[in-house]
Amino acid sequence: MGSEVIKKFIVEHEDILQNSILTCADLIMLKDKFYCNYMKKPRITEALILRWLHHRLGMNPNVYINEVTNNGIILRSEKKYEAGIGRQTLDISILSNLELIMGISIKVSTSTSAYLDGADFFNPILERYSSYYVKSMEDYQYRRIHKKRIGVPTLLQDMARIENIQQAQKKRFNSLTIVFAKKKQKDEFWITEFEKDFNHKYLFLADTPDLPLREAFEVSFPSQIKKRVFSEFI
């Protein structure tokens, strides 16, 4: 039922999503409208951005599937990739001739609960910053050995998982985290760390409501998209 409702909502609002001057506020408005009219289902945020990209990358507008292609550019919805440790999921990915060139992670807010799970317990980034979320090393080691969940800052978990995928790629891909809410003071530390160490980008939609989404995105896009596809449709 959830996916059917999301598709119905997307189809009903195609005129907004294919508008070349769609703003960050427009995207938030659509998310809020879905929450109000249907259900609080965070997956709508991924679906909205995916469909906007679908139009901006010149994909066939009559196609509603999880993977679409145009001129060697592939746009994928949620997909698991081989990672340095195990497998990890990207919310949205863009490939050029089968090479991953951009990975996008989408969050409703940075206050969303996040937990270490599976491969996270062996991720060196999460280990490096363990002092920021571990209160008792004894409890941490017990949970790690038994693979039990441990609460962790949302942006830290997010970056660690993206970087885990980076480790399995021949070339690094551009990475971006989109947050529908405003940036919080606690986020500043993680943003500074990860922009510096991993050249990762962040977009907080509620902080730039009047900014056209294509302008907000452009600095994050790899050259393959700007030159070969993206500029043709803006």
RAZI-V462087 format. One record per residue. N is the residue number from 1. RES is the residue in three letters. D_LAST is the distance of its C-alpha to the last C-alpha in Angstrom with 2 decimals. Layout:
N/RES/D_LAST, N/RES/D_LAST
//
This chain:
1/MET/33.69, 2/GLY/31.11, 3/SER/28.55, 4/GLU/29.19, 5/VAL/28.65, 6/ILE/25.37, 7/LYS/24.05, 8/LYS/25.38, 9/PHE/23.64, 10/ILE/20.23, 11/VAL/20.77, 12/GLU/21.94, 13/HIS/18.84, 14/GLU/16.11, 15/ASP/15.08, 16/ILE/14.37, 17/LEU/12.80, 18/GLN/10.17, 19/ASN/9.30, 20/SER/5.85, 21/ILE/8.44, 22/LEU/10.81, 23/THR/13.26, 24/CYS/15.77, 25/ALA/18.43, 26/ASP/16.91, 27/LEU/17.10, 28/ILE/20.64, 29/MET/21.58, 30/LEU/20.81, 31/LYS/22.85, 32/ASP/25.65, 33/LYS/25.71, 34/PHE/26.19, 35/TYR/28.88, 36/CYS/30.59, 37/ASN/30.55, 38/TYR/31.16, 39/MET/31.94, 40/LYS/31.18, 41/LYS/29.59, 42/PRO/27.41, 43/ARG/25.83, 44/ILE/23.62, 45/THR/21.62, 46/GLU/20.84, 47/ALA/20.10, 48/LEU/17.57, 49/ILE/15.54, 50/LEU/16.07, 51/ARG/14.84, 52/TRP/11.61, 53/LEU/11.11, 54/HIS/12.40, 55/HIS/9.63, 56/ARG/6.74, 57/LEU/9.08, 58/GLY/9.73, 59/MET/13.21, 60/ASN/15.65, 61/PRO/15.30, 62/ASN/19.09, 63/VAL/19.99, 64/TYR/21.16, 65/ILE/22.71, 66/ASN/22.86, 67/GLU/21.48, 68/VAL/18.85, 69/THR/17.98, 70/ASN/15.64, 71/ASN/16.53, 72/GLY/18.71, 73/ILE/16.37, 74/ILE/18.20, 75/LEU/17.16, 76/ARG/20.37, 77/SER/21.65, 78/GLU/24.80, 79/LYS/26.64, 80/LYS/29.77, 81/TYR/29.98, 82/GLU/33.05, 83/ALA/33.53, 84/GLY/36.02, 85/ILE/38.14, 86/GLY/37.92, 87/ARG/34.62, 88/GLN/31.81, 89/THR/28.88, 90/LEU/25.17, 91/ASP/23.36, 92/ILE/20.14, 93/SER/19.93, 94/ILE/17.66, 95/LEU/19.59, 96/SER/19.25, 97/ASN/22.18, 98/LEU/24.03, 99/GLU/23.79, 100/LEU/22.63, 101/ILE/19.97, 102/MET/18.80, 103/GLY/20.81, 104/ILE/19.88, 105/SER/22.71, 106/ILE/22.46, 107/LYS/25.20, 108/VAL/26.06, 109/SER/28.00, 110/THR/29.98, 111/SER/33.19, 112/THR/32.84, 113/SER/35.95, 114/ALA/35.66, 115/TYR/38.50, 116/LEU/39.51, 117/ASP/40.01, 118/GLY/40.76, 119/ALA/39.37, 120/ASP/38.72, 121/PHE/42.44, 122/PHE/42.24, 123/ASN/38.98, 124/PRO/39.90, 125/ILE/37.24, 126/LEU/38.70, 127/GLU/42.12, 128/ARG/41.26, 129/TYR/40.33, 130/SER/43.00, 131/SER/44.83, 132/TYR/42.02, 133/TYR/42.64, 134/VAL/46.06, 135/LYS/48.94, 136/SER/51.68, 137/MET/51.70, 138/GLU/54.34, 139/ASP/52.21, 140/TYR/49.13, 141/GLN/51.08, 142/TYR/52.53, 143/ARG/49.15, 144/ARG/47.69, 145/ILE/50.63, 146/HIS/50.47, 147/LYS/46.63, 148/LYS/46.57, 149/ARG/43.56, 150/ILE/43.29, 151/GLY/41.01, 152/VAL/38.51, 153/PRO/35.79, 154/THR/32.51, 155/LEU/30.41, 156/LEU/33.20, 157/GLN/33.35, 158/ASP/29.58, 159/MET/29.52, 160/ALA/32.68, 161/ARG/31.34, 162/ILE/28.09, 163/GLU/30.23, 164/ASN/32.64, 165/ILE/30.02, 166/GLN/29.11, 167/GLN/32.79, 168/ALA/32.73, 169/GLN/29.81, 170/LYS/30.44, 171/LYS/27.56, 172/ARG/26.13, 173/PHE/22.72, 174/ASN/20.33, 175/SER/21.25, 176/LEU/19.96, 177/THR/21.81, 178/ILE/20.18, 179/VAL/22.80, 180/PHE/22.46, 181/ALA/25.42, 182/LYS/26.26, 183/LYS/27.48, 184/LYS/31.27, 185/GLN/33.69, 186/LYS/34.86, 187/ASP/31.40, 188/GLU/31.45, 189/PHE/33.91, 190/TRP/32.00, 191/ILE/28.64, 192/THR/30.41, 193/GLU/32.28, 194/PHE/29.47, 195/GLU/26.93, 196/LYS/29.84, 197/ASP/31.36, 198/PHE/28.48, 199/ASN/25.38, 200/HIS/24.06, 201/LYS/21.33, 202/TYR/21.53, 203/LEU/19.35, 204/PHE/21.51, 205/LEU/19.47, 206/ALA/22.39, 207/ASP/22.73, 208/THR/19.38, 209/PRO/19.06, 210/ASP/17.12, 211/LEU/14.48, 212/PRO/10.90, 213/LEU/10.75, 214/ARG/7.70, 215/GLU/9.93, 216/ALA/12.90, 217/PHE/11.88, 218/GLU/10.72, 219/VAL/14.40, 220/SER/15.49, 221/PHE/13.49, 222/PRO/15.66, 223/SER/15.05, 224/GLN/15.15, 225/ILE/11.85, 226/LYS/10.08, 227/LYS/11.81, 228/ARG/12.29, 229/VAL/9.57, 230/PHE/6.78, 231/SER/5.54, 232/GLU/6.05, 233/PHE/3.81, 234/ILE/0.00
//
